[in-house]
Amino acid sequence: MSVIVWAIILAEVSFWVVILLGLVFRYVFNRKKMGFFFLALTPVIDLFLLIVTAFDLLNGGTATRAHAIAAIYLGVSVAFGKSMIRWADERFLYYVKKQGEKPERKTGFSYARHSLKGSFQHLFAYVIGTGFLISLIYLVDDPARTSVFFSTLKVWAAILLIDFVISISYFIWPRERRAS
């Protein structure tokens, strides 16, 4: 496996480790500032991945799907990071600390709005990832070494469009409540 693949794996594992540590310090040890410190490390992880990816390409590496996935990871992490932390926070509080309300499964119009919000977050992730890829294309200045980025952007744009279509479909065919 390439250095970039390992960097992506390390970034993803680190992301969830710092979130877990942040939640443990916040709720188990009642050390809110220490918990915040760990939760605030998530952008540092993104920065690490950004530097490793750029360094590899600027030192003569040829862009691969792994480099493109690093850009996708970066965009998704920035766009969805806060909501992923909130999601983990609510579940940790309810399932581990036995406090708060049980996270409710959304249905109907509420689910449709939630899904559409996620699609707009996906659009934000796309803008961030695209900006990173275009910056790398410009900095490397060798279309032969960065051609994979263009095909990645096309596929990601198609996935983004499908995401919006699915989200809009929930307004037409709402998600129904499961029988208990």
Long-range contacts (C-beta under 8 A, 24 or more apart in sequence): 2-64, 2-66, 3-52, 3-56, 4-52, 4-53, 4-56, 4-64, 4-66, 4-67, 4-69, 4-70, 5-66, 7-48, 7-49, 7-52, 7-53, 7-70, 8-49, 8-66, 8-69, 8-70, 8-73, 11-45, 11-46, 11-48, 11-49, 11-73, 11-77, 12-73, 14-45, 15-42, 15-45, 15-77, 18-42, 18-45, 19-84, 19-85, 19-88, 20-88, 22-85, 23-88, 23-89, 23-92, 23-96, 27-92, 27-93, 27-96, 27-97, 28-96, 28-97, 39-85, 42-77, 42-81, 42-85, 43-78, 43-81, 45-77, 46-74, 46-77, 46-78, 49-73, 49-74, 50-74, 50-132, 53-136, 54-136, 54-139, 57-136, 57-139, 57-140, 57-145, 57-146, 58-139, 58-140, 61-145, 62-144, 62-145, 63-136, 63-140, 63-145, 63-146, 63-147, 63-148, 63-149, 64-148, 65-148, 65-152, 67-136, 67-148, 67-149, 68-133, 68-148, 68-149, 68-152, 71-129, 71-130, 71-132, 71-133, 71-136, 71-149, 71-152, 72-125, 72-129, 72-152, 72-156, 74-128, 74-129, 74-132, 75-124, 75-125, 75-126, 75-127, 75-128, 75-129, 75-130, 75-132, 76-122, 76-125, 76-129, 78-124, 78-125, 78-128, 79-121, 79-122, 79-124, 79-125, 79-128, 80-121, 80-125, 83-121, 105-177, 105-178, 106-175, 107-174, 107-175, 107-176, 107-177, 108-174, 108-175, 108-176, 108-177, 109-171, 109-174, 111-170, 111-174, 111-175, 112-167, 112-170, 112-171, 112-174, 112-175, 115-166, 115-167, 115-170, 116-164, 116-167, 116-168, 116-170, 116-171, 118-163, 118-167, 119-160, 119-163, 119-164, 119-166, 119-167, 122-160, 122-163, 123-160, 123-164, 126-156, 126-157, 126-160, 129-156, 130-156
